[in-house]
């Protein structure tokens, strides 16, 4: 199904509603004139959630600067679908259109005609497998990881190795081998966001206590981690720019980590009624953010 999705900024406002325990949230696209400068000049803000103003619009991922993937759950549906956003023609297409729920889409590095995602069967929410789906037809190709704990989030590492956030108590990060069918846990009590910096380094958030969350780096070869910086209070989402600098958001503020370990404000979006920023996706000078309107 193809739908026009973009309206005027602020024309459609998401009301506070909760459906099947997923928060109400909206996605916005920011065009940035100077993405590597210390203070941003935002040339354009586009509202991306006109097709689903009162629902769940989350987990953005850029395929390229003009194509975006996202996880969408409409208020009249029981499942979550993967949509592809054509940012030039302002068209959103439901790729998966299945009875199951799909989350966290990302292009498969070994075949760009396919994307990976977390797949939850229609009648069994205890199962969260990592699936591979064709980008054009939306058909399931295979399960990358099946019946191996509950995968919440993931990143491709290298050579059919994956970094996986496993939903258990406490939440843990592991490195999974596709070929061996085994995993090795390397961190626990972690945040939902982590990034593969390169084939030997992973950034993640360690929730040491409820009030102390820190950004850490894990070296795959040495199997050692080190602290990089303290995260802003209650913040676990971050993204890396082209210079491998760390960006996050706190309330209405977009922040970048300095070499000294402090967080500097790049832009304040309060005047656009964007006050509770969650996940971020960045590609060159384009940023997609998720504004949370209910928890």
N, C-alpha and C positions, 0 to 999 in steps of 0.2 A: 504494500500500500504506500502510495506517494502522497505527501501532504505538504502544503505551504506551511512554513513554521515561523517565519520572522514577522513580528509586528513592530510597531513603534515602541521605543523604550518606555516602559512604565504604563503602556496601554493596557496590558493584561497583568494583573497582580494576583499572585498566588495566595489563596486564603489558607488559614491554618486548618489543616485537616490531616488525619492519620489513617492510612489505609493499609491493612495487612502489615503493620509494624514498620513500614518504610516511611521515612520523613518526606514532607513536601519540600521540594527544592527546585530551583531554576538555574539554567545555564546561560551565561553571558559571554560573548566574544568581544575581546578588547584588541584593537589595533594600536600598536605602540610605535611612536616615531623613533624613539631612542632606547631600545631595550637593554643596552649595556651601560647606560648612564646612571648616575647616582640618584636622579629624580626623573620619573617618567613623564613624558608628554603623551597622553592618550588622545588619539585623533578620532576614534570612533568606538562606540559601544553598541553592540547588537544583541537584542534579546532573542534567544534561541528556542524558548519553550512555549511558543504560541500554540503548538499542537496539543499541549498538555499542561495548561497553566496551573492546575490544582493538584498535580501529581508528582511523581518521582522522576526527576531528570538529573542523572548523575553519571559519574565515572567516565568523563570525557577522555578521548584518546585521538590524537592527530595521526592520520595516515600520511597526509602531506598538508601544506598550508591551506588547502581549499576543501579537504575532505576530513570529516570528523566522525568518530564512532561514539555512541553513548548508550547507557542503559536507561530504558524508559518503562515506567509502569503507570498506566492510566488508571483513574479512579474507578472506572467501570470494568476493569479487568483484574483477574486473580494472579496473572503471571507477568514477569518482566521480560521485555524484548530488547534486542539489539537493533538500534537504528543507525543508519548512515546519513550524515548531513552533508549535502552539497552546498557549500558556503557561497558559491558564486551564483547559482541559480535559485538559492533559497528553498531547497526541496529536502524534505526528510523522508527516508524510505525505511520501512520495517524490513529488516533482513531476515530475521529468524522466523517470526510468525508461527511459533510452535506452541504446543501445550505445556512444555516445560518452561522453566525460567532460566534466563541467561544473564550473566553479569560480567563485568570487568573485561571488555573486549580489547584485544591487542593484535596487531598484525603479526603473523607467524614469520620469524626471521628467515626460515628456510624456504618459504614459499609465500610470496606476497599476495597470492590469489586466495589465501586462506587466512582466517583469524582464529585465535584461541579465545576461550572464555570459560568461566565457571558455569557449569550446567547443573541445575537442580531439577530432578524429575517432578512431574505434575503432582503425584500423590505421596511423595516421600521427601520431606524437607531435611531429613537426617543425612541425605546423600548430597555431596558437593564435589563433583568430578571436574577435571580439566579436559575440555573438549576442543576439537579442531573442526571448524566449519568453513564451507566455501563462502567467499566474500560475495560473489554474484548471486548464487542460487540460494544461499542460506541453508544448505543441506549438511547434516552431520557427516563428516568424513571418518573420524575415528576419535576414540578417547585417548588422550595423551597419558593421563593419570586417572585410573578408575579403581574404586573400592580401596582407597589408600588414605584413610583419615578424611577429614572435611577441609577442603581447600577454600580459604576465604579470598586470598589475593595471591598473585604470583608475578614473577618476571623470568624471562629467558636468560640464562647465564651464558652457556656455551656448550657446544658438542652434545646436545640433547640432555643437558643438565638444566634444571629449573630451580629457582628460589621460590619457596612456597610458605605462605602464612597458613598455619594449621589451626583450625578452630577447636581448641581444647582449653582446659584450665590448668595452668595459664596458657595464653596464646604463645605459640612458638614459631620461629623461623627455621626452615630446614632446606637443605640442598638435596634435590631428588634426581636420581639417575633414571632416565627413560629406559635405557638398555638393561640396567641391572635390576630395576624395579625396587630400589631401596632408597632410603633417605637418611640424612644425618642432621640432627638438630644442632644449631650453633648459637641460638639466642632464645630467651624466654621473656615473658612479660613485656611484649613489644607492641608498638602501635601498628595501625593498619597500613601505613604507608612506608614503603622502602624502595630504593632504586639501585639498579646495577650501574655503577659508575664505569667500570670496565670489566673485563673477564676475570679479574682477580680481586675486585673491591666492591663491597656492598655497603650502602648507607641505610641505616634504620633508626627508629626511635625506640629507646629503652625507657619504659615506664618504671623507674626505680621505686618511687612511691606515688601516691595520688597527686602530690604537689611537686614532684621532681621528675620531669621528663627530659632526657638528653638525647641529642643526635650523636650516633656512633658510626664508626667505620669498621667493617670486618674484612680482614685479609684472608682470602680463601686458601692461599698457600701456607701461610704461617699459622692459620686458625686462631688468630689473635684479634681482639677488637680494641679500639681506643676511642675516647670521648672527643668529639669535635666542638660541641657547644651545647649550652642549655637551651631548650626550646621555650618559646613563649608559653605562659601558663595555659595548659589545656589544649595545646596545639600539637597534632600528630601528622598533619598533611604537609608535604613539601614537594618541590620539583627542582630539577637542575636546569640551568640555562646552558647556552653553547660554550660558555667559559667554565663549566662545571661548578658555578656558584650556586648556592642553595637559596631558594626562594620559598616563602610560606606566606600565610595570611593570618591576621589576628583581628577579628571583628570586621571593620571596614577597610583596614589597612593591608596593603601588599608590602611585604618586607623582604630584604635581602641580607644574607649573613655576610658581615665584613670579615677581613682577615684577623681583626682583633677579637672576634667572637661575639660582637654585638649585632643586633638586628636593626637595620636602617630602613626607614619608611621610603618606599618608592612612589606610592600614590595612596590617597585616601578617597574611597568611593562612596562615602556617606551621602554626598549630595545626589547620588544616583539611586538612593534607597537600597544600596547594597551594603548590608550591615553585619552579615554573619557568614563569611566566606569559608568554605570547606575545601574540597578537592580542587586541584589546579592541573591544567595541561598547557604546555608551552611548546610552540614551534616557531623558531626564528623571532619575528616581531609580533606574533599573535598569541594571545593568552585566552584560554577558556577557563572560567571559574564557575564554581557551584555556590550559589547563595542559598543558605538554609533558611527556610521560613517556618519550619516546625521540626521538633526533635523526635 
